[in-house]
Amino acid sequence: MILKNIIAPALMLSVTGISPLSAQNNDRDELIFEEIIVTAAKREQNIYEVPIAITAFTADTIERAGIVDINDVGKFVPNLTITNFSAGQTSSANPFIRGIGLQDHLITTDPGVGIYVDGVYLGRQVGQNWNLADAERIEVLRGPQGTLYGRNSIGGAINIITRKPGEETSSRISLQAGSRGRINGQYFGSYRLSDTVGVSLSAGYNKRDGLGNFTNLNTSTEVGETEDLAGRLSLAWNPNEKFSLLLTADANDADNGLNPYTTLIDEIPNGAIAQSGLSNANLAADRFDNATGQADLVNVSNSASGFSATADYAFSDTLSLKLVASTRTSDYTAGLDDDSTATNFLAFGETGEADQSSYELQLNATYDRFDVVTGIYYFEEDGFNDQPNFTFNGGGGSETLSQEVTSFAVYGNVGFDATDRLRLSGGLRYTEDEKDAAVNLIFGLIDTVASEKFDEVSWDLSTTYALDNGMSVYGSVASGFQSGQFNPRPFCLFGSLDFTQPGNVSRPNCFDQNLENITAINYEAGIKGQLTDNFRMSLAVFNTEYEDLPYQVSNATAEGFNTVNIIVDQTSRGVEWESSWSPSSGFFINTSFGYIDIDVDNPNPFVVAPLTPKFTASISPEYTFPWASTGGSVTMRADYSYRDDLFGEPSSDPGRLTQIDSRSLLNFDISYQSPDENWAMGFYGRNVTDERYESGRLNTGDYVLVILANDASESGVRFTQRF
């Protein structure tokens, strides 16, 4: 009988979409939308009071929208694109916000979008714990966040906030099974051990089959298969009203198949692969298969673990102190057979590791109409990327790249409520960075080092004015900062060796020198809020000017693979829209739209911003209605997202074959919730049209590497039980 009551409404499927800001309520006499509280400004505020463009996903929205990991977030936020482009790693997350992001995963490259988990900055974006089993909220902040978030947030920031332990005693188990061998299991439990101690535990297991086979190898591993185990343990101690301590440990471990990709050979007939006698005929017939003959490259792995401590002490109702300390390590094994054939002509096996520590001491104060956030921040990272024995054009070589970074910052932000409607705020941040890098090439034949220091002052000014109709308008001017970056793959040529001077044989100049700070100034205005009881929206317009921005461009030289930085000035301007509308009881329509236009100032007329679609959009209707025969409720929804054409590399030269076609994705979800809301069962479909699309392209001048999205049609069922 229960099965009948669930399947019957499934036949009434309707289209729905994601609103990170909506909550359904069938009683029109009650609030239609729930209030969303965010901590984007490092203090709690209603999302419509924050003078920046921000999207927030609640835990309920994450579940209903089928968001499995952070890559799925990139389907629904205007002017946000998240790709995976890192050495065949299925675990990588490369977010681009408003045309700014990270094109490479190597230790000498810093992301342009900062990712934070409970206030802890993640220096590397490969191999991290993206399990969202205990996520309370995800916040996406668009535009430079240089004052409160500091370095490496010139494009924006993504905050993942987990549930606090012991706030209520509850537990939840979620199970999911579907096509492509999908098996997911998640557990979250929060318990009070005493009046002062709470604990929470989350664990997740995610498994999915791949998209293709390794046609020339006898292996059970599939192209793009994933298997990940993750967990998080948190302990909260609140001995009195003034002091609290939160301790968190987390870890993840994954063994996956090489991310799907293929190589274009015939398209560059003068390239080294084509000249060797190989052609597209040597590739797998299906580009989601792989014809490599290198058995050591079919498996990729990643793991990470971390520990953090957050201590809060309230001196009074108006003055408090917070300390956030963390240590974290991550590592991976990956690599690519760039020729994608059975011939061992180009093969780059790779390992990487990064260890980081960070400390932030934050003071918060309020006085009359003033509020103040100040802090001191310290960050250090030590890591390497190693290709111990690669094959290049049939020959052998090695490359080990390492870097140590220390960063210190002091910041402050002051807000002033001039009237009940008008709020003014401003902030400053001073940052010092020091980077020490080294590269070892050709089994130690070339060994070179570089060291640079950077400092910068970032600032912001903003104002917000509350209108009579529940809306508010805001304007802001904000700067951002990123320290200069060494060239990612500084492959020195043999010709740079001077054998006539013994001391010079091992010291050619491989790195870019005299690096400049990367800076940004963003001008933004917007209007947002709840216009009527059943409609709310946000609209932002922006113009951002970047100076000395590095674009990574890779080339296959005579002796090795070399990635250099093209330094450009860039102007980005655009519009962003989000809305939620409830035209009738239980029915919601949620939309997002983004437009961006980018001008690049560079002598090369073909240089363009990479991985940035001009148009992004999503639409998501959702309908919830009571199921009279059981007393429960049924929710039917579908999510459509669109990303326009883009370029996988900073060049639009038709000869470099870097354009990526647009893509449209459609998901749906039908779920039944029990009358007591203790359990729910649903049927879902993701990418139901089975659109196969590309997430990146890299042209070396000898061949074109095409990175394919590890995303295909999938459908299945899920069950959630709450205790």
KEDRENKE-865753 format. One line per 10 residues: number of its first residue (from 0); their letters; for each residue x, y, z of C-alpha. Coordinates in steps of 0.25 Angstrom, whole numbers, always signed. Each point is the difference from the previous one (the first is absolute). Last residue first. Layout:
<rs>
NUM> A> X,Y,Z  ... $
</rs>
This chain:
<rs>
722> FRQTFRVGSE> +62,+36,+59  +0,+4,-15  -1,-9,-11  +4,+3,-14  -2,-8,-13  +5,+2,-14  -4,-6,-13  +7,+0,-14  +3,+7,-13  +13,+4,-7 $
712> SADNALIVLV> +3,+6,-13  +14,+4,-1  +11,+9,+7  +15,-2,+1  +1,+12,-9  +11,-2,-11  +14,+6,-1  +4,+2,-14  +16,+1,-2  +3,+6,-13 $
702> YDGTNLRGSE> +13,-4,-7  +14,+6,-4  -3,+15,+3  -3,-4,+14  -15,+3,-1  -8,-3,+13  -15,-2,+1  -9,+0,+11  -14,-5,+6  -5,-7,-13 $
692> YREDTVNRGY> -14,-5,-1  -8,-13,-1  -15,+3,+1  -7,-12,+5  -14,+6,-1  -3,-3,+14  +12,+7,+5  -4,-4,+14  -13,-8,+4  -6,-2,+13 $
682> FGMAWNEDPS> -10,-9,+7  -3,+3,+15  -3,-6,+14  -1,+8,+12  +0,-3,+15  -3,+7,+13  -8,+11,-5  -12,-4,+9  -9,-1,-12  +10,-8,-9 $
672> QYSIDFNLLS> +7,+8,-11  -1,-5,-14  +10,+5,-11  +1,+2,-15  +13,+6,-5  +4,+5,-14  +13,+4,-6  +2,+7,-14  +14,+5,-5  +3,+9,-12 $
662> RSDIQTLRGP> +14,+2,-6  +7,+10,-8  +11,-4,-9  +15,+1,+4  +10,+8,-8  +14,-3,+1  +4,-4,-14  +13,+7,-1  -1,+4,-14  -13,+7,+2 $
652> DSSPEGFLDD> +8,+10,+9  -9,+2,+12  +11,-1,+10  -1,+0,+15  -2,-16,+1  -13,-8,+1  -8,+11,-7  -15,+2,+3  -14,-3,-7  -11,+3,+9 $
642> RYSYDARMTV> -4,-8,+13  -15,-4,+3  -7,-6,+11  -13,-6,+2  -5,-6,+13  -12,-8,+2  -10,-2,+11  -11,-8,+6  -3,+0,+15  -10,-10,+6 $
632> SGGTSAWPFT> -6,+2,+14  -5,-10,+11  -14,-1,+6  +0,-14,-6  -13,+0,-9  +1,+15,-2  +13,+1,-6  +3,+15,+3  +6,+9,-11  +14,+5,-3 $
622> YEPSISATFK> +4,+6,-14  +13,+5,-4  +4,+9,-12  +15,+1,-3  +7,+9,-10  +14,+2,-2  +9,+9,-8  +15,+3,-4  +3,+9,-12  +14,+5,-4 $
612> PTLPAVVFPN> +7,-13,+4  +13,+1,+7  +10,-12,+0  +11,+9,-5  +1,+15,-2  +4,+4,-14  +14,+2,-8  -2,+0,-15  +4,+14,-2  +14,-2,+6 $
602> PNDVDIDIYG> +5,+13,+5  -8,-1,+13  -12,+7,+6  -11,-10,+2  -14,+5,+0  -11,-9,+6  -15,+0,-1  -8,-7,+11  -15,-4,+0  -6,-8,+11 $
592> FSTNIFFGSS> -14,-5,+2  -7,-8,+12  -14,-4,+1  -9,-7,+11  -15,-3,-3  -8,-5,+12  -13,-7,+2  -5,-4,+14  -11,+10,+0  -1,+8,-12 $
582> PSWSSEWEVG> +9,+10,-8  +12,-2,+9  +12,+7,-6  +15,-1,+3  +10,+8,-7  +15,+2,-4  +6,+10,-9  +14,+3,-4  +5,+11,-10  +14,+2,-6 $
572> RSTQDVIINV> +13,+7,-1  +14,-6,+0  +13,+8,-3  +13,-7,-2  +15,+4,+0  +9,-12,-4  +12,-7,+3  +2,-13,-8  +6,-10,+10  +7,-12,-6 $
562> TNFGEATANS> -2,-15,+0  +11,-9,-6  +0,-14,-4  +14,-5,-4  +12,-1,-10  -4,+6,-13  -12,+8,+7  -14,-4,+2  -8,+12,+4  -9,+4,+11 $
552> VQYPLDEYET> -7,+13,+3  -3,+4,+14  -7,+14,+1  +6,+9,+11  -7,+13,+4  +9,+12,+1  -12,+10,+2  -14,-3,+2  -12,+9,-2  -14,-4,+4 $
542> NFVALSMRFN> -13,+6,-4  -13,-5,+6  -15,+0,+0  -8,-8,+10  -15,-4,+1  -6,-8,+11  -14,-6,+1  -12,-3,+9  -14,-3,-3  -12,-6,+7 $
532> DTLQGKIGAE> -2,+10,+12  +4,+12,-9  +14,+6,-4  +8,-9,+9  +14,+5,-1  +11,+5,-10  +5,+12,-7  +14,+1,-5  +13,+8,-3  +14,-4,-2 $
522> YNIATINELN> +14,+6,-3  +11,-10,+1  +15,+3,+1  +9,-11,-2  +15,-3,+2  +11,-10,-4  +13,+4,+6  +12,+0,-9  +10,-11,-2  +15,+4,-1 $
512> QDFCNPRSVN> +4,-14,-6  -7,-10,-8  +7,-13,+4  +10,-9,-8  +13,+8,+1  +11,-9,-2  +7,-6,+12  +5,-14,-1  +11,+2,-11  +3,+14,+5 $
502> GPQTFDLSGF> +11,-3,+11  +8,-9,-10  +1,+12,-10  +3,-6,-14  -12,-9,+1  -10,+11,-1  -14,-6,+0  -11,+9,-6  +0,-8,-13  -5,-12,+8 $
492> LCFPRPNFQG> -13,+7,+1  -6,+4,+14  -14,-5,+3  -6,+10,+9  -14,-7,+2  -9,+9,+8  +7,+13,-3  +2,+7,+13  -12,+8,+6  -2,+14,+5 $
482> SQFGSAVSGY> -7,+2,+13  -15,+1,-1  -8,+13,+4  -14,+5,+0  -7,+14,+0  -14,+4,+3  -9,+11,-4  -15,-2,+5  -14,+4,-3  -13,-5,+7 $
472> VSMGNDLAYT> -15,+0,-2  -9,-6,+10  -14,-6,-3  -11,-2,+10  -9,+10,-6  +4,+12,+8  +14,+0,-5  +12,-4,+9  +13,+7,-4  +14,-7,-1 $
462> TSLDWSVEDF> +14,+6,-1  +13,-5,-3  +15,+3,+0  +11,-10,-2  +15,-2,+2  +12,-8,-3  +15,+4,+4  +11,-8,-7  +13,-7,+3  +8,-10,-8 $
452> KESAVTDILG> +13,-7,+2  +7,-9,-11  +9,-12,+0  +5,-9,-11  +8,-13,-1  +7,-8,-11  +4,-15,-2  +3,-5,-14  +7,-13,-2  -7,-6,+12 $
442> FILNVAADKE> -8,-11,-7  -3,+9,-12  -6,+11,+8  -1,+5,+15  -8,+12,+2  +0,+9,+13  -9,+11,+6  +0,+9,+12  -12,+9,+1  -2,+11,+11 $
432> DETYRLGGSL> -13,+7,+1  -3,+13,+9  -15,+5,+0  -6,+13,+6  -15,+0,+1  -9,+12,+0  -15,+1,+2  -13,+9,-2  -14,+0,+4  -12,+9,-1 $
422> RLRDTADFGV> -15,-3,+3  -12,+8,-3  -14,-4,+4  -1,+1,+15  +10,+11,-1  +15,+2,-1  +2,-15,+4  +15,-1,-1  +9,-12,-4  +15,-1,+3 $
412> NGYVAFSTVE> +9,-10,-7  +14,-3,+5  +11,-9,-6  +14,-5,+4  +7,-10,-10  +12,-9,+0  +3,-10,-11  +11,-11,-1  +1,-9,-12  +10,-11,-3 $
402> QSLTESGGGG> +1,-6,-14  +4,-12,-7  +1,-5,-15  +6,-14,-3  +2,-3,-15  +5,-12,-7  +4,-5,-14  -1,-11,-10  -1,+0,-15  -11,-4,-10 $
392> NFTFNPQDNF> -5,+14,-2  +0,+2,+15  -1,-12,+10  -1,+3,+14  +9,-6,+12  -2,+7,+13  -11,+10,-3  -1,+7,+14  -8,+11,+5  +4,+6,+13 $
382> GDEEFYYIGT> -5,+7,+13  +2,+8,+12  -11,+10,+4  +0,+11,+11  -11,+9,+4  -1,+11,+11  -12,+9,+3  -3,+12,+9  -14,+5,+2  -10,+12,+1 $
372> VVDFRDYTAN> -15,+0,-1  -7,+12,+5  -14,+4,+2  -5,+15,+3  -14,+5,+3  +2,+0,+15  +12,-9,+2  +3,-13,-6  +12,-8,+0  +6,-12,-7 $
362> LQLEYSSQDA> +15,-5,+2  +6,-10,-9  +13,-9,+1  +2,-8,-12  +11,-12,-1  +3,-8,-12  +8,-13,-3  +2,-6,-13  +6,-13,-6  -1,-3,-15 $
352> EGTEGFALFN> +3,-12,-8  +1,-4,-14  +3,-13,-9  +1,+0,-15  +1,-10,-12  +2,+8,-13  +0,-9,-12  +2,+5,-15  +5,-10,-10  -2,-13,+7 $
342> TATSDDDLGA> -9,-6,-12  -13,-5,+5  -7,+13,-4  -5,+12,+8  +12,+8,-4  -1,+8,+13  +1,-12,+9  -4,+7,+12  +3,+0,+15  -5,-2,+14 $
332> TYDSTRTSAV> +4,-3,+14  -5,+9,+11  +3,+7,+13  -6,+8,+11  +4,+5,+14  -7,+10,+9  +3,+8,+13  -10,+9,+6  -1,+12,+10  -12,+9,+1 $
322> LKLSLTDSFA> +0,+9,+12  -12,+9,+3  -2,+12,+10  -12,+7,+4  -5,+14,+4  -14,+5,+1  -8,-9,+9  +12,-1,+8  +14,-7,+0  -5,-10,-9 $
312> YDATASFGSA> +10,-11,-3  +0,-9,-12  +10,-11,-3  +0,-8,-13  +9,-12,-2  +4,-6,-13  +5,-14,-4  +2,-5,-15  +1,-12,-9  +1,-1,-15 $
302> SNSVNVLDAQ> +1,-12,-10  +0,-1,-15  +2,-11,-9  +1,-2,-15  +0,-14,-8  +2,-1,-15  +14,+6,+0  +8,-12,+4  -6,-9,-11  +6,+9,-11 $
292> GTANDFRDAA> -5,-6,-13  -10,+11,-2  -12,-2,-9  -11,+7,+9  -15,-1,-1  -8,+13,+1  +5,+4,-13  -7,-12,-7  +9,-5,-11  +12,-1,+9 $
282> LNANSLGSQA> +11,+8,-6  +10,-6,-10  -9,+4,-12  +2,+15,+5  +14,-1,-4  +14,-6,+3  +12,+1,-10  +10,+7,+9  -3,+13,-8  -15,-1,+5 $
272> IAGNPIEDIL> +5,+0,+15  +10,+11,-2  -9,+9,-6  +0,+4,-15  -13,-6,-3  -7,+7,+12  -15,-4,-2  +5,-14,-3  +4,-2,+15  -12,+4,+9 $
262> TTYPNLGNDA> +1,-6,+13  -10,-6,+9  -5,+1,+15  -8,-7,+10  +6,+1,+14  +9,-12,+4  -7,-10,+9  -2,+2,+15  +5,-3,+14  -4,+9,+10 $
252> DNADATLLLS> +3,+3,+15  -6,+11,+9  +3,+6,+13  -6,+9,+11  +4,+5,+14  -8,+11,+7  +1,+6,+13  -9,+11,+5  +2,+8,+12  -10,+10,+7 $
242> FKENPNWALS> +2,+10,+11  -9,+11,+5  -14,-7,+3  +7,-11,+8  +7,-13,-2  -3,-1,-15  +8,-11,-6  -3,-5,-14  +6,-12,-6  +0,-3,-15 $
232> LRGALDETEG> +3,-13,-8  +1,+0,-15  +0,-11,-10  +3,-3,-15  +1,-13,-9  +0,+2,-15  -1,-9,-12  -1,+6,-14  +1,-6,-14  +4,+10,-11 $
222> VETSTNLNTF> +6,-10,-9  -2,-14,+5  +9,-8,+8  -1,-15,-1  +12,-1,-8  +5,-8,-12  +6,+12,-8  -2,+5,-15  -15,+4,+1  +1,+8,+13 $
212> NGLGDRKNYG> -15,+0,+2  -11,+11,+1  -9,+9,+8  +4,-5,+14  -8,-7,+11  -4,+8,+12  +3,-1,+15  -2,+9,+12  +2,-3,+14  -3,+11,+11 $
202> ASLSVGVTDS> +2,+2,+15  -5,+10,+9  +2,+1,+15  -4,+10,+10  +3,+3,+15  -6,+9,+10  +6,+3,+14  -5,+10,+10  -14,-5,+5  +5,-14,-2 $
192> LRYSGFYQGN> +3,-10,-12  -9,+8,-9  -1,-7,-14  +1,+3,-14  +0,-11,-11  +2,+0,-15  +1,-12,-8  +2,-1,-15  -1,-12,-10  +2,+1,-15 $
182> IRGRSGAQLS> +0,-11,-11  -1,+4,-14  +3,-12,-10  -2,+9,-12  -14,-1,+3  -6,+2,+14  +1,-2,+15  -1,+10,+11  +0,-1,+15  -1,+11,+11 $
172> IRSSTEEGPK> +0,-2,+15  -3,+11,+9  +2,+3,+15  -5,+10,+10  +3,+6,+14  +0,+15,-2  +11,+11,+0  +9,-12,+4  +10,+2,-11  +0,+12,-9 $
162> RTIINIAGGI> -5,-3,-15  +11,+3,-10  +2,+13,-8  +6,-1,-14  +5,+14,-4  +3,+3,-15  +8,+13,-3  +1,+10,-11  +8,+3,-12  +12,+7,+7 $
152> SNRGYLTGQP> -1,-10,+12  +14,-5,-1  +5,+9,+11  -9,+6,+11  -14,-5,+5  -5,+12,+8  +7,+12,-9  +3,-7,-13  -14,-6,-4  +1,+3,-15 $
142> GRLVEIREAD> -13,-3,-7  -11,-11,+3  -2,-6,+13  -6,-14,+0  -5,-5,+13  -3,-15,+3  -8,-4,+12  -2,-10,+11  +9,-10,-6  +1,-13,+8 $
132> ALNWNQGVQR> -1,-10,-12  +7,+10,-10  +12,-9,-3  +10,+9,-7  +12,-4,+8  +12,+5,-8  +9,-8,-10  +2,+12,-10  -4,+14,+4  +12,+4,+8 $
122> GLYVGDVYIG> +2,+11,+10  -13,-3,+7  -4,+12,+9  -6,-4,+14  -12,+8,+3  -9,-11,+2  +4,-6,-13  +6,+11,-9  +2,+0,-15  +7,+12,-6 $
112> VGPDTTILHD> -2,+4,-15  +13,+5,-8  +7,-13,+3  +15,+0,+2  +10,-6,-9  +14,-4,+4  -5,-13,+6  -6,-5,-13  -15,-2,-2  -2,+9,-12 $
102> QLGIGRIFPN> -10,+9,-6  -4,+7,+13  -11,+10,+0  -5,+14,-5  -10,+2,-11  -12,+5,+9  +2,-12,+9  +8,-12,-5  +1,-12,+9  +10,-12,-2 $
92> ASSTQGASFN> -4,-12,+8  +9,-12,-1  -5,-14,+5  +0,-7,-14  +14,+3,-2  +5,-2,-14  +12,+10,+2  -9,+11,+5  -11,+5,-9  -13,-1,+8 $
82> TITLNPVFKG> -10,+11,-2  -8,+10,+8  -7,+11,-7  -6,+12,+7  -6,+12,-7  -14,-2,+6  -1,-12,+10  -7,-12,-4  +9,-10,-7  +12,+3,+8 $
72> VDNIDVIGAR> -6,-5,+12  +1,-14,-6  +16,+0,+0  -1,+3,+15  -5,-15,+3  -13,-8,-1  -10,+12,-3  -13,-8,-3  -8,+13,+0  -9,-6,+11 $
62> EITDATFATI> +12,-3,+9  +8,+13,-1  -13,+8,+1  -3,-6,+14  +14,+2,+4  -1,+15,-3  +7,+5,-13  +3,+15,+1  +3,+9,-12  +8,+14,+2 $
52> AIPVEYINQE> +2,+13,-7  +5,+9,+10  -6,+11,+9  -5,-10,+11  -14,+3,+5  -7,-9,-10  +7,-12,+6  -5,+3,+14  +13,+2,+8  +8,-8,+10 $
42> RKAATVIIEE> +15,+5,+1  +12,-3,-8  -5,+8,-12  -5,-12,-8  -6,-6,+13  -14,-3,-6  -14,-1,+6  -11,-4,-10  -14,+3,+5  -10,-10,-5 $
32> FILEDRDNNQ> -9,+4,-11  -15,-2,+0  -3,+5,+14  -13,-4,+5  -14,+3,-4  +3,-6,-14  +0,-14,+7  +7,-9,-10  +14,+4,+4  +12,-2,-10 $
22> ASLPSIGTVS> +14,+5,+3  +8,+9,-9  +14,+6,+0  +8,-10,-7  -10,-1,-10  +1,-11,-9  -9,-4,-11  -13,-7,-3  -6,-7,-12  -13,-8,+2 $
12> LMLAPAIINK> -1,-15,+2  -15,-5,+2  +4,-15,-3  +8,+1,+13  -12,+3,+8  -5,-14,-2  +14,-6,+3  +0,+4,+15  -14,-3,+4  +2,-14,-7 $
2> LIM> +12,-3,+7  -7,+4,+13  -11,-10,-3 $
</rs>
